[in-house]
């Protein structure tokens, strides 16, 4: 299992996000962000809005870079 922070995933805080795969970590990150949005957290709303303002190509590039670097993340 690997770990990183919400902030390292273009988020707004230092909450630790873990996952066995890049896809699992992405799902955990999404769940964290949704929880923070439901709690009314403005910083996470801003981070999500900034990510959504990226073009589809830029979002795919970012995700590809994340997947490529997944193995180098620290173990949880």
Long-range contacts (C-beta under 8 A, 24 or more apart in sequence): 1-75, 1-76, 2-70, 2-71, 2-73, 2-74, 2-75, 2-76, 3-73, 3-74, 3-75, 3-76, 4-73, 4-74, 6-32, 6-33, 6-44, 9-66, 10-47, 10-50, 10-51, 10-62, 11-44, 11-47, 12-36, 12-41, 12-43, 12-44, 12-46, 12-47, 13-43, 13-44, 16-76, 18-76, 21-70, 22-66, 22-67, 22-70, 25-70, 26-63, 26-66
